[in-house]
Amino acid sequence: MKFETLILRSLFVACMLVCGLILVAMVTTKPTPVQLTVNSPVSTLLASAPSSCALPIGGNMVCVQAAG
């Protein structure tokens, strides 16, 4: 067996091992659920919204602002 063939086969096995470990980690990970509000009204959530848009161009198209 040539040296190049041995190196390529060992590289292939190493890559498959790393890909398998990454796949197992992605499948077995259980993310914790995120709870944004318990029983709060939407107005208290929007109270922390900025009063003016931080983007210089585009106006209010992408900015969330509290009405009132």
C-alpha positions as CSV (number, residue, x, y, z in Angstrom):
1,M,0.0,0.0,0.0
2,K,1.3,3.4,-1.0
3,F,1.9,6.1,1.6
4,E,-0.5,8.5,-0.1
5,T,-3.3,6.0,-0.1
6,L,-2.7,5.3,3.6
7,I,-2.8,9.1,4.4
8,L,-5.9,9.6,2.3
9,R,-7.8,6.7,4.0
10,S,-6.8,7.9,7.4
11,L,-7.9,11.4,6.6
12,F,-11.3,10.1,5.3
13,V,-11.8,8.1,8.5
14,A,-10.9,11.1,10.7
15,C,-13.3,13.3,8.7
16,M,-16.1,10.7,9.0
17,L,-15.5,10.4,12.8
18,V,-15.7,14.2,13.3
19,C,-18.8,14.5,11.2
20,G,-20.4,11.6,13.1
21,L,-19.6,13.2,16.4
22,I,-21.1,16.5,15.3
23,L,-24.2,14.8,14.0
24,V,-24.7,13.0,17.3
25,A,-24.2,16.2,19.3
26,M,-26.8,18.0,17.1
27,V,-29.4,15.2,17.4
28,T,-29.0,14.5,21.2
29,T,-28.9,18.2,22.3
30,K,-32.1,19.3,24.0
31,P,-32.5,23.1,24.0
32,T,-34.1,24.8,27.0
33,P,-37.3,26.6,26.1
34,V,-37.3,30.4,26.2
35,Q,-40.2,32.1,28.0
36,L,-40.4,35.7,27.1
37,T,-43.4,36.7,29.2
38,V,-45.2,34.9,32.0
39,N,-48.6,36.8,32.1
40,S,-47.5,40.3,31.2
41,P,-49.4,42.4,28.7
42,V,-47.8,43.5,25.5
43,S,-47.6,47.1,26.6
44,T,-45.0,46.3,29.3
45,L,-43.0,44.4,26.7
46,L,-43.0,47.4,24.4
47,A,-42.1,49.8,27.1
48,S,-38.5,48.9,26.7
49,A,-38.7,49.6,22.9
50,P,-36.7,52.7,21.8
51,S,-38.6,55.8,21.1
52,S,-36.7,56.5,17.9
53,C,-35.2,54.3,15.2
54,A,-31.5,53.6,15.5
55,L,-31.1,53.1,11.7
56,P,-30.2,56.2,9.8
57,I,-31.9,55.2,6.6
58,G,-35.2,53.4,6.2
59,G,-37.4,55.3,8.6
60,N,-39.8,53.3,10.7
61,M,-40.0,50.3,8.4
62,V,-37.9,48.0,10.4
63,C,-38.0,49.6,13.8
64,V,-40.4,48.5,16.6
65,Q,-41.8,51.5,18.4
66,A,-44.3,51.7,21.2
67,A,-47.4,53.6,20.1
68,G,-48.5,56.4,22.2
